[in-house]
Amino acid sequence: MSPEAAQMIGSMAQGLSGAVGGDAAAAKPKADPFFNEDELKEGKRLFNIYCGICHGTGLDGQGPLFASGKFASMPANFKDAKYLHMSVGQMYAAVKFGKNMMGSYASQLDPKQRWMVIAYIKKTQAENGG
């Protein structure tokens, strides 16, 4: 076994999935982080402030900016099967770096806040059959 492989296995044994895009603060346990109800409420509040304007407060991609006709392409519909199975790492990277027409929210949300928003999205998806 190469030294690199041994180091990787050693990191995995510590329960870390690794940094996302070089963001050491983003390294998280393999299992989803557990947030208490107050943190999930904060995740919802942050989603409604930063994400709901495009993605809709119902997570259906029908936010006010899209509904107004100002954007030609629909934002992600988090109720769609494509997004129900999207990994939390992919979601984190999209929030940090932006994706397609969505810009980065790295300056608006710190790493914990990003995870709270993602936990809120995943919780809401699970409650709606996802």
PLY file of the C-alpha trace (Angstrom):
ply
format ascii 1.0
element vertex 130
property float x
property float y
property float z
element edge 129
property int vertex1
property int vertex2
end_header
0.00 0.00 0.00
1.34 3.40 -0.95
1.93 6.06 1.73
-0.78 8.19 0.08
-3.33 5.36 0.31
-2.41 4.71 3.94
-2.86 8.38 4.74
-6.26 8.42 3.01
-7.40 5.32 4.88
-6.17 6.88 8.12
-8.24 9.99 7.44
-11.31 7.89 6.63
-10.85 5.96 9.86
-11.12 9.24 11.71
-14.59 9.63 10.23
-13.89 12.57 7.97
-15.04 12.67 4.38
-12.47 15.35 3.53
-12.60 19.01 2.68
-14.92 20.36 0.02
-13.06 22.44 -2.53
-10.07 22.93 -0.25
-12.27 24.24 2.57
-10.90 22.56 5.70
-13.76 24.03 7.73
-16.17 22.16 5.46
-14.81 18.72 6.36
-17.66 17.00 8.10
-18.42 13.62 9.61
-19.59 11.00 7.11
-22.98 10.88 8.80
-25.05 14.02 8.34
-24.49 16.47 11.15
-27.27 16.51 13.68
-28.72 19.92 14.28
-31.17 20.72 17.02
-34.57 22.22 16.27
-33.35 25.80 16.78
-30.53 25.25 14.27
-32.96 23.73 11.74
-35.25 26.74 12.22
-32.24 28.96 11.60
-31.46 26.91 8.48
-35.01 27.55 7.27
-34.72 31.27 8.04
-31.43 31.50 6.15
-32.87 29.50 3.23
-35.83 31.89 3.01
-33.49 34.91 3.04
-30.79 33.75 0.64
-32.33 30.90 -1.37
-36.11 31.28 -1.37
-36.04 34.33 -3.65
-35.04 32.00 -6.50
-35.74 28.44 -5.30
-39.06 29.32 -3.65
-39.93 28.89 0.02
-41.59 25.61 -1.01
-38.26 24.40 -2.50
-40.05 24.00 -5.86
-37.96 26.38 -7.99
-40.84 28.85 -8.17
-39.36 31.74 -6.22
-40.50 35.32 -6.84
-37.57 36.18 -9.14
-38.26 33.23 -11.44
-42.03 33.72 -11.29
-41.54 37.37 -12.32
-40.03 36.25 -15.62
-36.67 37.92 -14.95
-34.77 34.65 -15.43
-34.98 32.46 -18.50
-34.00 29.24 -16.76
-35.72 27.76 -13.74
-33.71 27.45 -10.51
-33.24 23.99 -9.00
-36.48 22.37 -7.88
-35.39 20.55 -4.73
-38.51 18.36 -4.95
-37.33 16.90 -8.27
-35.75 13.41 -8.15
-32.48 14.84 -9.46
-32.09 16.92 -6.32
-33.67 14.49 -3.85
-30.63 12.26 -4.31
-27.98 15.00 -4.64
-25.28 14.52 -2.03
-24.81 17.06 0.71
-21.24 17.56 -0.54
-22.50 18.58 -3.98
-24.99 20.96 -2.35
-22.26 22.44 -0.17
-20.02 23.01 -3.19
-22.90 24.69 -5.07
-23.54 27.07 -2.15
-19.84 27.84 -1.67
-18.79 28.16 -5.33
-22.06 28.72 -7.18
-23.54 26.51 -9.88
-24.81 27.38 -13.34
-26.56 30.77 -13.03
-26.40 30.74 -9.22
-23.53 32.71 -7.77
-21.48 31.84 -4.70
-22.93 32.45 -1.24
-19.58 31.97 0.51
-19.49 35.59 1.64
-23.07 35.51 2.96
-23.07 32.14 4.77
-20.30 30.76 6.97
-19.62 26.98 6.86
-21.97 26.12 9.75
-24.75 28.21 8.23
-24.26 26.44 4.88
-24.65 23.07 6.61
-27.75 24.30 8.47
-29.36 25.36 5.17
-28.49 22.01 3.59
-29.80 20.12 6.64
-33.06 22.10 6.36
-33.36 21.23 2.64
-32.66 17.53 3.27
-35.09 17.42 6.22
-37.81 19.06 4.14
-37.14 16.68 1.25
-37.37 13.68 3.60
-40.67 14.93 5.02
-42.06 15.19 1.50
-41.18 11.69 0.33
-37.55 12.29 -0.63
0 1
1 2
2 3
3 4
4 5
5 6
6 7
7 8
8 9
9 10
10 11
11 12
12 13
13 14
14 15
15 16
16 17
17 18
18 19
19 20
20 21
21 22
22 23
23 24
24 25
25 26
26 27
27 28
28 29
29 30
30 31
31 32
32 33
33 34
34 35
35 36
36 37
37 38
38 39
39 40
40 41
41 42
42 43
43 44
44 45
45 46
46 47
47 48
48 49
49 50
50 51
51 52
52 53
53 54
54 55
55 56
56 57
57 58
58 59
59 60
60 61
61 62
62 63
63 64
64 65
65 66
66 67
67 68
68 69
69 70
70 71
71 72
72 73
73 74
74 75
75 76
76 77
77 78
78 79
79 80
80 81
81 82
82 83
83 84
84 85
85 86
86 87
87 88
88 89
89 90
90 91
91 92
92 93
93 94
94 95
95 96
96 97
97 98
98 99
99 100
100 101
101 102
102 103
103 104
104 105
105 106
106 107
107 108
108 109
109 110
110 111
111 112
112 113
113 114
114 115
115 116
116 117
117 118
118 119
119 120
120 121
121 122
122 123
123 124
124 125
125 126
126 127
127 128
128 129
